[in-house]
Amino acid sequence: MAGMEERRTRRCGGPPWARGGPPGSRWHGPPWWNHRGEEEEGGGNPRWPWRSTLLLTVFVMAGSSFAAEAQPAREQLDALARALLLTGSVLLLWRRRYPAAVLCGTAASALVYFSAGYPYGPVFLTVALACFSAVLAGHRRLAWAVLGTLWTVRLLVGHWLYRWLPPKGDPASSWGEELVVAAWIVAILALCELARVRREQWDRDRAERRHAVSRRADEERLRIARELHDVLAHSISVINVQAGVGLALLDSDPQQARTALTTIKAASKEALGEVRQVLDTLRTPGDAPRAPAPGLDRLPELVEQAAGAGLTVAVENRDGHGKLSPGADLAAFRIVQEALTNVVRHSGSRHARVRVDRAGGALRLRIDDDGPATGVEAGGSGNGLAGMRERAAALGGTIEAGPREGGGFRVFAVLPLKKSRIPEEDR
């Protein structure tokens, strides 16, 4: 049931299908590049990405050494060059905590590196990864500005400042080479934007699924509250009336007092059974209920219970005892039960009439009493009419309740049966 599912959700950080995609799909869980899930589920700061940082550091250092051998005209790697490479790589350890600062730091180390005339190589991978983390963290303008600055400085160095910067005798860069670099920068930014859009979509889907789980849990709580209210309000009202009768007749008419106590025992036993059934479904979600849900076939029991509370009920059933879906049958029973309970508790009349019929593909229930209202506080919660309206609305029906002409009170319910009625061949 939704209540148990909600408790598992709070304990485990969300249902499995709410952590990225539907079960069994390739997107089950958050995207591999999304560290926000680690932060939320861990309840603190994101984990240190030391494995990926270590691998990238080894690759940058080794790749730069091979690039130096392939570019003898450039400045060879010295202590400053290796320090710049190491600094840009190690800074990536903080890319999830301080993405903007890491982006600026890696860009600065790369800028000093190629301005000093060292060999071109994988040093720009550190900037690309830092840019990726910054965009995912929401620093889009900063990422575009940093990469744009890098390309601008490269243009200045390659076409103007190269005369005064090492290595000596280095010619100006070709414009074809600049276009290739620009294409790589655009590709990096496009990849970052695609990842950002994917992550935002994942966040929205996750929030929607969590909202759906919460909504189902709320609906289940309301359903259980309605069931318990209807069961307890009816039975306790009967018990209350009979207890008053028993106390009044205890000395003058012991036999009538015994009858009242017998009615109390029967009503309390039935209430305990129905409450136990509701609680069993909470303890063992998914199991079939041990007893069938009540329906209109139990109207005679309601009449008998009402008689025990001193209320005479006349039933006019024009439905022909046709079968209904479990939901419609239960709703109709509970509406009649609650209406009779209100008569016992709030009306001075000792007579009520129940009429059940079908018309226009709908089940119609009408419960009347002759009144007048007692005006005495009955100790109820005031949720009876609201519960009836919720039951009817769940089936697309309506409830009208109020004083009727000539005195008394009327409850009139219309429950559509087009989608809930059981076909003739299934009866």
FIDRENKE-971484 format. One record per residue (C-alpha): x, y, z; residue number from 1; residue in one letter. Coordinates in Angstrom, 2 decimals, padded with zeros to 5 digits. Layout:
<nodes>
+---------+---------+---------+-----+--------+
|       u |       v |       w | num | residu |
+---------+---------+---------+-----+--------+
|       X |       Y |       Z | NUM |      A |
...
+---------+---------+---------+-----+--------+
</nodes>
This chain:
<nodes>
+---------+---------+---------+-----+--------+
|       u |       v |       w | num | residu |
+---------+---------+---------+-----+--------+
|  000.00 |  000.00 |  000.00 |   1 |      M |
|  001.02 |  003.60 | -000.44 |   2 |      A |
|  001.64 |  004.12 |  003.28 |   3 |      G |
|  004.21 |  001.32 |  003.42 |   4 |      M |
|  005.72 |  002.53 |  000.14 |   5 |      E |
|  006.10 |  006.04 |  001.55 |   6 |      E |
|  007.91 |  004.69 |  004.64 |   7 |      R |
|  010.29 |  002.72 |  002.43 |   8 |      R |
|  010.81 |  005.86 |  000.34 |   9 |      T |
|  011.84 |  007.92 |  003.37 |  10 |      R |
|  014.12 |  005.16 |  004.63 |  11 |      R |
|  015.87 |  004.41 |  001.34 |  12 |      C |
|  016.00 |  007.90 | -000.18 |  13 |      G |
|  013.25 |  007.22 | -002.71 |  14 |      G |
|  011.81 |  004.22 | -004.50 |  15 |      P |
|  014.18 |  002.51 | -006.95 |  16 |      P |
|  012.31 |  003.81 | -009.99 |  17 |      W |
|  012.46 |  007.37 | -008.58 |  18 |      A |
|  016.25 |  007.45 | -008.69 |  19 |      R |
|  016.66 |  007.96 | -012.41 |  20 |      G |
|  014.40 |  005.96 | -014.67 |  21 |      G |
|  011.94 |  003.08 | -014.87 |  22 |      P |
|  013.12 | -000.28 | -013.54 |  23 |      P |
|  015.09 | -002.23 | -016.08 |  24 |      G |
|  015.87 |  000.77 | -018.25 |  25 |      S |
|  019.34 |  001.93 | -019.18 |  26 |      R |
|  018.69 |  005.11 | -017.21 |  27 |      W |
|  017.89 |  003.26 | -013.97 |  28 |      H |
|  019.55 |  005.50 | -011.37 |  29 |      G |
|  020.97 |  008.97 | -011.96 |  30 |      P |
|  023.15 |  009.69 | -015.01 |  31 |      P |
|  026.77 |  008.62 | -014.51 |  32 |      W |
|  027.94 |  012.24 | -014.55 |  33 |      W |
|  025.35 |  013.47 | -012.06 |  34 |      N |
|  026.81 |  013.92 | -008.59 |  35 |      H |
|  023.75 |  015.70 | -007.19 |  36 |      R |
|  022.16 |  012.35 | -006.31 |  37 |      G |
|  025.22 |  011.47 | -004.21 |  38 |      E |
|  024.89 |  014.74 | -002.31 |  39 |      E |
|  021.15 |  014.37 | -001.68 |  40 |      E |
|  021.17 |  010.69 | -000.72 |  41 |      E |
|  024.28 |  011.00 |  001.41 |  42 |      G |
|  022.81 |  013.92 |  003.30 |  43 |      G |
|  026.03 |  016.01 |  003.06 |  44 |      G |
|  028.73 |  017.22 |  000.72 |  45 |      N |
|  029.38 |  015.25 | -002.49 |  46 |      P |
|  032.11 |  012.64 | -002.41 |  47 |      R |
|  035.63 |  013.45 | -003.48 |  48 |      W |
|  036.19 |  012.39 | -007.13 |  49 |      P |
|  039.71 |  011.16 | -006.40 |  50 |      W |
|  039.62 |  008.13 | -008.74 |  51 |      R |
|  038.76 |  010.12 | -011.87 |  52 |      S |
|  041.14 |  012.90 | -010.83 |  53 |      T |
|  044.01 |  010.44 | -010.34 |  54 |      L |
|  043.41 |  008.80 | -013.72 |  55 |      L |
|  043.22 |  012.17 | -015.47 |  56 |      L |
|  046.40 |  013.38 | -013.72 |  57 |      T |
|  048.35 |  010.32 | -014.88 |  58 |      V |
|  046.99 |  010.73 | -018.41 |  59 |      F |
|  047.84 |  014.46 | -018.56 |  60 |      V |
|  051.37 |  013.99 | -017.24 |  61 |      M |
|  052.13 |  011.04 | -019.52 |  62 |      A |
|  050.41 |  012.58 | -022.54 |  63 |      G |
|  052.29 |  015.84 | -022.12 |  64 |      S |
|  055.60 |  013.92 | -022.05 |  65 |      S |
|  054.79 |  012.23 | -025.35 |  66 |      F |
|  053.64 |  015.58 | -026.79 |  67 |      A |
|  057.00 |  017.14 | -025.80 |  68 |      A |
|  058.88 |  014.45 | -027.73 |  69 |      E |
|  056.66 |  015.02 | -030.79 |  70 |      A |
|  057.11 |  018.83 | -030.66 |  71 |      Q |
|  060.85 |  019.47 | -030.30 |  72 |      P |
|  060.45 |  023.07 | -031.48 |  73 |      A |
|  058.44 |  023.94 | -028.37 |  74 |      R |
|  059.87 |  024.52 | -024.90 |  75 |      E |
|  060.66 |  021.24 | -023.17 |  76 |      Q |
|  058.92 |  020.27 | -019.98 |  77 |      L |
|  060.68 |  021.61 | -016.89 |  78 |      D |
|  059.70 |  021.91 | -013.24 |  79 |      A |
|  057.39 |  024.87 | -013.89 |  80 |      L |
|  055.59 |  023.04 | -016.69 |  81 |      A |
|  055.05 |  019.93 | -014.57 |  82 |      R |
|  053.88 |  022.07 | -011.64 |  83 |      A |
|  051.33 |  023.78 | -013.89 |  84 |      L |
|  050.11 |  020.42 | -015.22 |  85 |      L |
|  049.88 |  018.97 | -011.73 |  86 |      L |
|  048.10 |  022.04 | -010.36 |  87 |      T |
|  045.45 |  022.01 | -013.07 |  88 |      G |
|  044.79 |  018.30 | -012.53 |  89 |      S |
|  044.74 |  018.31 | -008.72 |  90 |      V |
|  042.34 |  021.26 | -008.67 |  91 |      L |
|  039.72 |  018.93 | -010.16 |  92 |      L |
|  039.36 |  017.26 | -006.76 |  93 |      L |
|  037.27 |  020.29 | -005.72 |  94 |      W |
|  035.23 |  020.55 | -008.93 |  95 |      R |
|  032.02 |  019.33 | -007.26 |  96 |      R |
|  032.33 |  021.60 | -004.23 |  97 |      R |
|  033.70 |  024.78 | -005.83 |  98 |      Y |
|  033.08 |  024.43 | -009.58 |  99 |      P |
|  033.48 |  028.13 | -010.42 | 100 |      A |
|  036.82 |  028.49 | -008.61 | 101 |      A |
|  038.14 |  025.24 | -010.09 | 102 |      V |
|  037.21 |  026.35 | -013.60 | 103 |      L |
|  039.06 |  029.63 | -013.18 | 104 |      C |
|  042.07 |  027.88 | -011.64 | 105 |      G |
|  042.42 |  025.24 | -014.36 | 106 |      T |
|  041.96 |  027.88 | -017.06 | 107 |      A |
|  044.65 |  030.06 | -015.49 | 108 |      A |
|  047.14 |  027.18 | -015.25 | 109 |      S |
|  046.45 |  026.20 | -018.89 | 110 |      A |
|  046.79 |  029.85 | -019.98 | 111 |      L |
|  050.19 |  030.21 | -018.33 | 112 |      V |
|  051.26 |  026.81 | -019.69 | 113 |      Y |
|  050.72 |  027.49 | -023.40 | 114 |      F |
|  051.78 |  031.17 | -023.07 | 115 |      S |
|  055.15 |  029.92 | -021.80 | 116 |      A |
|  055.62 |  027.98 | -025.03 | 117 |      G |
|  055.27 |  024.47 | -023.65 | 118 |      Y |
|  054.04 |  021.67 | -025.96 | 119 |      P |
|  050.37 |  021.46 | -026.83 | 120 |      Y |
|  048.79 |  018.35 | -025.33 | 121 |      G |
|  046.10 |  017.05 | -022.97 | 122 |      P |
|  046.43 |  020.02 | -020.62 | 123 |      V |
|  043.16 |  021.36 | -022.01 | 124 |      F |
|  041.30 |  018.26 | -020.80 | 125 |      L |
|  041.41 |  019.66 | -017.27 | 126 |      T |
|  039.72 |  022.84 | -018.48 | 127 |      V |
|  037.10 |  020.83 | -020.37 | 128 |      A |
|  036.21 |  018.73 | -017.31 | 129 |      L |
|  036.11 |  021.80 | -015.06 | 130 |      A |
|  033.85 |  023.53 | -017.58 | 131 |      C |
|  031.57 |  020.48 | -017.59 | 132 |      F |
|  031.20 |  020.58 | -013.80 | 133 |      S |
|  030.64 |  024.35 | -013.77 | 134 |      A |
|  027.82 |  024.18 | -016.34 | 135 |      V |
|  026.10 |  021.37 | -014.43 | 136 |      L |
|  026.36 |  023.46 | -011.26 | 137 |      A |
|  024.63 |  026.39 | -012.98 | 138 |      G |
|  027.64 |  028.57 | -013.88 | 139 |      H |
|  026.88 |  028.66 | -017.60 | 140 |      R |
|  027.88 |  032.26 | -018.28 | 141 |      R |
|  031.16 |  031.79 | -016.43 | 142 |      L |
|  031.97 |  028.69 | -018.49 | 143 |      A |
|  031.28 |  030.49 | -021.76 | 144 |      W |
|  033.29 |  033.50 | -020.61 | 145 |      A |
|  036.30 |  031.42 | -019.52 | 146 |      V |
|  036.47 |  029.40 | -022.76 | 147 |      L |
|  035.95 |  032.56 | -024.79 | 148 |      G |
|  038.80 |  034.22 | -022.90 | 149 |      T |
|  041.07 |  031.24 | -023.49 | 150 |      L |
|  040.41 |  031.33 | -027.23 | 151 |      W |
|  040.91 |  035.12 | -027.36 | 152 |      T |
|  044.24 |  034.89 | -025.52 | 153 |      V |
|  045.29 |  032.09 | -027.84 | 154 |      R |
|  044.55 |  034.31 | -030.84 | 155 |      L |
|  046.63 |  037.10 | -029.31 | 156 |      L |
|  049.53 |  034.78 | -028.52 | 157 |      V |
|  049.41 |  032.95 | -031.85 | 158 |      G |
|  049.16 |  036.05 | -034.08 | 159 |      H |
|  050.73 |  038.92 | -032.18 | 160 |      W |
|  052.40 |  038.16 | -028.84 | 161 |      L |
|  054.33 |  035.15 | -030.21 | 162 |      Y |
|  057.16 |  037.55 | -031.17 | 163 |      R |
|  057.95 |  038.25 | -027.52 | 164 |      W |
|  057.01 |  034.92 | -025.96 | 165 |      L |
|  058.92 |  031.61 | -026.01 | 166 |      P |
|  059.93 |  029.64 | -027.92 | 167 |      P |
|  062.11 |  031.92 | -030.00 | 168 |      K |
|  061.55 |  031.75 | -033.72 | 169 |      G |
|  058.05 |  030.32 | -033.32 | 170 |      D |
|  055.96 |  031.29 | -036.42 | 171 |      P |
|  052.42 |  032.65 | -036.26 | 172 |      A |
|  049.62 |  030.12 | -036.00 | 173 |      S |
|  047.55 |  029.30 | -039.06 | 174 |      S |
|  043.93 |  030.35 | -039.19 | 175 |      W |
|  042.93 |  026.78 | -040.01 | 176 |      G |
|  044.41 |  025.71 | -036.68 | 177 |      E |
|  042.43 |  028.45 | -034.93 | 178 |      E |
|  039.22 |  027.22 | -036.52 | 179 |      L |
|  039.92 |  023.69 | -035.28 | 180 |      V |
|  040.44 |  025.00 | -031.74 | 181 |      V |
|  037.23 |  027.05 | -031.98 | 182 |      A |
|  035.35 |  023.95 | -033.16 | 183 |      A |
|  036.64 |  021.99 | -030.16 | 184 |      W |
|  035.54 |  024.76 | -027.78 | 185 |      I |
|  032.06 |  024.83 | -029.32 | 186 |      V |
|  031.85 |  021.02 | -029.08 | 187 |      A |
|  032.81 |  021.11 | -025.39 | 188 |      I |
|  030.19 |  023.75 | -024.64 | 189 |      L |
|  027.53 |  021.86 | -026.61 | 190 |      A |
|  028.28 |  018.66 | -024.69 | 191 |      L |
|  028.06 |  020.57 | -021.40 | 192 |      C |
|  024.71 |  022.08 | -022.35 | 193 |      E |
|  023.31 |  018.70 | -023.39 | 194 |      L |
|  024.40 |  017.23 | -020.06 | 195 |      A |
|  022.80 |  020.13 | -018.23 | 196 |      R |
|  019.49 |  019.65 | -020.03 | 197 |      V |
|  019.59 |  015.90 | -019.34 | 198 |      R |
|  020.26 |  016.48 | -015.63 | 199 |      R |
|  017.48 |  019.06 | -015.31 | 200 |      E |
|  015.06 |  016.63 | -016.98 | 201 |      Q |
|  016.15 |  013.90 | -014.57 | 202 |      W |
|  015.59 |  016.24 | -011.62 | 203 |      D |
|  012.11 |  017.14 | -012.86 | 204 |      R |
|  011.18 |  013.49 | -013.41 | 205 |      D |
|  012.46 |  012.59 | -009.97 | 206 |      R |
|  010.47 |  015.39 | -008.33 | 207 |      A |
|  007.32 |  014.34 | -010.22 | 208 |      E |
|  007.73 |  010.72 | -009.14 | 209 |      R |
|  008.25 |  011.73 | -005.53 | 210 |      R |
|  005.15 |  013.91 | -005.75 | 211 |      H |
|  003.19 |  010.98 | -007.18 | 212 |      A |
|  004.31 |  008.72 | -004.32 | 213 |      V |
|  003.33 |  011.39 | -001.79 | 214 |      S |
| -000.02 |  011.93 | -003.49 | 215 |      R |
| -000.80 |  008.20 | -003.47 | 216 |      R |
|  000.16 |  008.02 |  000.21 | 217 |      A |
| -002.17 |  010.94 |  001.00 | 218 |      D |
| -005.01 |  009.32 | -000.95 | 219 |      E |
| -004.46 |  006.06 |  000.93 | 220 |      E |
| -004.50 |  007.84 |  004.29 | 221 |      R |
| -007.76 |  009.55 |  003.36 | 222 |      L |
| -009.27 |  006.23 |  002.28 | 223 |      R |
| -008.31 |  004.56 |  005.55 | 224 |      I |
| -009.59 |  007.55 |  007.53 | 225 |      A |
| -012.94 |  007.31 |  005.73 | 226 |      R |
| -013.19 |  003.57 |  006.38 | 227 |      E |
| -012.38 |  003.92 |  010.07 | 228 |      L |
| -014.75 |  006.86 |  010.47 | 229 |      H |
| -017.64 |  005.05 |  008.83 | 230 |      D |
| -017.10 |  001.86 |  010.81 | 231 |      V |
| -016.55 |  003.47 |  014.19 | 232 |      L |
| -019.12 |  006.28 |  013.88 | 233 |      A |
| -021.94 |  003.86 |  013.09 | 234 |      H |
| -021.06 |  001.23 |  015.67 | 235 |      S |
| -020.24 |  003.65 |  018.47 | 236 |      I |
| -023.47 |  005.56 |  017.84 | 237 |      S |
| -025.42 |  002.32 |  018.28 | 238 |      V |
| -023.39 |  001.51 |  021.39 | 239 |      I |
| -023.99 |  005.00 |  022.81 | 240 |      N |
| -027.75 |  004.80 |  022.33 | 241 |      V |
| -028.00 |  001.30 |  023.78 | 242 |      Q |
| -025.78 |  002.19 |  026.72 | 243 |      A |
| -028.18 |  005.02 |  027.56 | 244 |      G |
| -031.14 |  002.66 |  027.28 | 245 |      V |
| -029.42 |  000.07 |  029.47 | 246 |      G |
| -028.57 |  002.60 |  032.17 | 247 |      L |
| -032.11 |  004.00 |  032.18 | 248 |      A |
| -033.75 |  000.55 |  032.45 | 249 |      L |
| -031.16 | -001.24 |  034.57 | 250 |      L |
| -033.36 | -001.16 |  037.70 | 251 |      D |
| -036.88 | -000.91 |  036.26 | 252 |      S |
| -036.61 | -003.38 |  033.35 | 253 |      D |
| -033.55 | -005.67 |  033.65 | 254 |      P |
| -034.64 | -007.75 |  030.65 | 255 |      Q |
| -034.67 | -004.73 |  028.34 | 256 |      Q |
| -031.33 | -003.66 |  029.78 | 257 |      A |
| -029.96 | -007.12 |  028.96 | 258 |      R |
| -031.18 | -006.71 |  025.38 | 259 |      T |
| -029.38 | -003.37 |  025.14 | 260 |      A |
| -026.17 | -004.92 |  026.42 | 261 |      L |
| -026.51 | -007.75 |  023.90 | 262 |      T |
| -026.83 | -005.18 |  021.12 | 263 |      T |
| -023.75 | -003.37 |  022.42 | 264 |      I |
| -021.78 | -006.60 |  022.38 | 265 |      K |
| -022.82 | -007.42 |  018.80 | 266 |      A |
| -022.10 | -003.90 |  017.52 | 267 |      A |
| -018.71 | -003.73 |  019.21 | 268 |      S |
| -017.77 | -007.17 |  017.86 | 269 |      K |
| -018.63 | -006.15 |  014.30 | 270 |      E |
| -016.74 | -002.86 |  014.66 | 271 |      A |
| -013.66 | -004.66 |  015.95 | 272 |      L |
| -013.80 | -007.08 |  013.03 | 273 |      G |
| -013.97 | -004.34 |  010.42 | 274 |      E |
| -011.25 | -002.27 |  012.12 | 275 |      V |
| -009.04 | -005.36 |  012.28 | 276 |      R |
| -009.60 | -005.90 |  008.55 | 277 |      Q |
| -008.47 | -002.34 |  007.79 | 278 |      V |
| -005.41 | -002.66 |  010.02 | 279 |      L |
| -004.49 | -006.04 |  008.51 | 280 |      D |
| -004.24 | -004.44 |  005.09 | 281 |      T |
| -001.79 | -001.94 |  006.57 | 282 |      L |
|  000.38 | -004.62 |  008.16 | 283 |      R |
|  000.43 | -006.90 |  005.10 | 284 |      T |
|  000.16 | -004.70 |  001.98 | 285 |      P |
| -000.65 | -006.58 | -001.20 | 286 |      G |
| -002.36 | -009.53 |  000.51 | 287 |      D |
| -005.98 | -010.24 | -000.21 | 288 |      A |
| -008.36 | -009.16 |  002.56 | 289 |      P |
| -009.55 | -011.95 |  004.82 | 290 |      R |
| -013.19 | -010.88 |  004.49 | 291 |      A |
| -015.06 | -009.36 |  001.55 | 292 |      P |
| -015.75 | -005.64 |  001.66 | 293 |      A |
| -019.32 | -004.82 |  002.72 | 294 |      P |
| -021.88 | -003.97 |  000.05 | 295 |      G |
| -025.58 | -003.32 | -000.44 | 296 |      L |
| -026.30 | -007.01 |  000.16 | 297 |      D |
| -025.74 | -006.20 |  003.84 | 298 |      R |
| -028.54 | -003.64 |  004.00 | 299 |      L |
| -030.61 | -005.99 |  006.23 | 300 |      P |
| -027.78 | -005.92 |  008.77 | 301 |      E |
| -027.81 | -002.13 |  008.79 | 302 |      L |
| -031.57 | -002.18 |  009.33 | 303 |      V |
| -031.16 | -004.60 |  012.21 | 304 |      E |
| -028.41 | -002.52 |  013.81 | 305 |      Q |
| -030.50 |  000.64 |  013.43 | 306 |      A |
| -033.43 | -001.17 |  015.04 | 307 |      A |
| -031.19 | -001.98 |  017.99 | 308 |      G |
| -030.55 |  001.76 |  018.34 | 309 |      A |
| -034.31 |  002.44 |  018.34 | 310 |      G |
| -034.56 |  003.49 |  014.69 | 311 |      L |
| -037.09 |  001.90 |  012.37 | 312 |      T |
| -035.83 |  001.77 |  008.77 | 313 |      V |
| -038.02 |  001.05 |  005.74 | 314 |      A |
| -036.04 | -000.13 |  002.71 | 315 |      V |
| -037.30 |  000.18 | -000.87 | 316 |      E |
| -034.85 | -001.60 | -003.15 | 317 |      N |
| -035.66 | -001.15 | -006.84 | 318 |      R |
| -032.17 | -002.15 | -007.92 | 319 |      D |
| -033.12 | -005.78 | -008.45 | 320 |      G |
| -030.05 | -006.79 | -006.45 | 321 |      H |
| -027.85 | -006.25 | -009.48 | 322 |      G |
| -024.14 | -006.71 | -008.91 | 323 |      K |
| -021.83 | -003.73 | -008.75 | 324 |      L |
| -018.11 | -003.29 | -008.86 | 325 |      S |
| -016.48 | -003.61 | -005.39 | 326 |      P |
| -015.73 |  000.12 | -005.26 | 327 |      G |
| -019.28 |  001.22 | -006.10 | 328 |      A |
| -020.83 | -001.42 | -003.82 | 329 |      D |
| -018.67 | -000.38 | -000.87 | 330 |      L |
| -019.31 |  003.34 | -001.47 | 331 |      A |
| -023.08 |  002.79 | -001.62 | 332 |      A |
| -023.04 |  000.75 |  001.61 | 333 |      F |
| -020.94 |  003.33 |  003.46 | 334 |      R |
| -023.14 |  006.21 |  002.31 | 335 |      I |
| -026.28 |  004.50 |  003.58 | 336 |      V |
| -024.50 |  003.53 |  006.79 | 337 |      Q |
| -023.30 |  007.07 |  007.47 | 338 |      E |
| -026.71 |  008.56 |  006.64 | 339 |      A |
| -028.45 |  006.23 |  009.11 | 340 |      L |
| -025.78 |  006.95 |  011.71 | 341 |      T |
| -026.50 |  010.67 |  011.37 | 342 |      N |
| -030.21 |  010.00 |  011.85 | 343 |      V |
| -029.49 |  008.10 |  015.07 | 344 |      V |
| -027.15 |  010.79 |  016.37 | 345 |      R |
| -028.72 |  014.03 |  015.20 | 346 |      H |
| -032.43 |  013.47 |  014.49 | 347 |      S |
| -035.33 |  013.28 |  016.87 | 348 |      G |
| -037.17 |  011.02 |  014.44 | 349 |      S |
| -037.25 |  007.29 |  015.08 | 350 |      R |
| -038.19 |  006.47 |  011.49 | 351 |      H |
| -036.06 |  006.53 |  008.33 | 352 |      A |
| -036.55 |  005.45 |  004.74 | 353 |      R |
| -033.92 |  004.10 |  002.36 | 354 |      V |
| -034.58 |  003.92 | -001.37 | 355 |      R |
| -032.20 |  002.25 | -003.85 | 356 |      V |
| -032.80 |  002.26 | -007.61 | 357 |      D |
| -031.08 |  002.57 | -010.98 | 358 |      R |
| -031.79 |  005.22 | -013.58 | 359 |      A |
| -029.83 |  006.45 | -016.58 | 360 |      G |
| -026.83 |  004.21 | -015.90 | 361 |      G |
| -026.48 |  005.41 | -012.30 | 362 |      A |
| -027.26 |  004.03 | -008.88 | 363 |      L |
| -029.41 |  006.41 | -006.84 | 364 |      R |
| -029.60 |  006.33 | -003.05 | 365 |      L |
| -032.07 |  008.37 | -001.03 | 366 |      R |
| -032.18 |  008.34 |  002.75 | 367 |      I |
| -034.92 |  010.38 |  004.48 | 368 |      D |
| -035.95 |  011.01 |  008.05 | 369 |      D |
| -038.83 |  013.05 |  009.43 | 370 |      D |
| -036.79 |  015.10 |  011.90 | 371 |      G |
| -036.61 |  017.37 |  013.70 | 372 |      P |
| -032.93 |  017.79 |  014.56 | 373 |      A |
| -032.21 |  017.25 |  018.24 | 374 |      T |
| -029.68 |  020.07 |  018.46 | 375 |      G |
| -027.71 |  018.00 |  020.95 | 376 |      V |
| -023.93 |  017.68 |  020.59 | 377 |      E |
| -023.38 |  014.06 |  019.56 | 378 |      A |
| -019.63 |  014.03 |  019.92 | 379 |      G |
| -018.91 |  013.39 |  016.25 | 380 |      G |
| -015.96 |  014.60 |  014.22 | 381 |      S |
| -018.06 |  016.45 |  011.64 | 382 |      G |
| -016.45 |  014.48 |  008.78 | 383 |      N |
| -019.42 |  012.27 |  007.90 | 384 |      G |
| -020.87 |  014.35 |  005.08 | 385 |      L |
| -017.38 |  015.18 |  003.78 | 386 |      A |
| -016.54 |  011.48 |  003.69 | 387 |      G |
| -019.74 |  010.67 |  001.76 | 388 |      M |
| -018.96 |  013.38 | -000.77 | 389 |      R |
| -015.39 |  012.08 | -001.21 | 390 |      E |
| -016.66 |  008.55 | -001.83 | 391 |      R |
| -019.17 |  009.74 | -004.41 | 392 |      A |
| -016.65 |  012.04 | -006.10 | 393 |      A |
| -014.15 |  009.18 | -006.40 | 394 |      A |
| -016.69 |  007.40 | -008.65 | 395 |      L |
| -017.68 |  010.56 | -010.51 | 396 |      G |
| -020.92 |  010.89 | -008.56 | 397 |      G |
| -022.59 |  013.54 | -006.44 | 398 |      T |
| -024.10 |  013.91 | -002.96 | 399 |      I |
| -026.88 |  016.29 | -001.96 | 400 |      E |
| -027.63 |  016.60 |  001.74 | 401 |      A |
| -029.89 |  019.04 |  003.52 | 402 |      G |
| -033.34 |  019.73 |  005.00 | 403 |      P |
| -036.26 |  018.53 |  002.91 | 404 |      R |
| -039.69 |  019.99 |  002.38 | 405 |      E |
| -042.11 |  019.07 |  005.12 | 406 |      G |
| -039.37 |  018.70 |  007.72 | 407 |      G |
| -036.62 |  016.23 |  008.30 | 408 |      G |
| -033.38 |  015.65 |  006.44 | 409 |      F |
| -032.49 |  014.01 |  003.13 | 410 |      R |
| -029.32 |  012.52 |  001.71 | 411 |      V |
| -029.45 |  011.90 | -002.05 | 412 |      F |
| -026.52 |  010.20 | -003.79 | 413 |      A |
| -025.98 |  009.48 | -007.50 | 414 |      V |
| -023.19 |  007.00 | -008.37 | 415 |      L |
| -022.42 |  006.45 | -012.08 | 416 |      P |
| -022.25 |  002.78 | -013.03 | 417 |      L |
| -021.16 |  002.88 | -016.68 | 418 |      K |
| -017.58 |  001.97 | -015.78 | 419 |      K |
| -018.16 |  000.21 | -012.50 | 420 |      S |
| -021.04 | -002.15 | -013.20 | 421 |      R |
| -020.17 | -005.81 | -013.70 | 422 |      I |
| -021.17 | -007.17 | -017.13 | 423 |      P |
| -024.02 | -009.67 | -017.26 | 424 |      E |
| -021.78 | -012.51 | -018.49 | 425 |      E |
| -019.52 | -012.08 | -015.43 | 426 |      D |
| -022.33 | -012.34 | -012.91 | 427 |      R |
+---------+---------+---------+-----+--------+
</nodes>
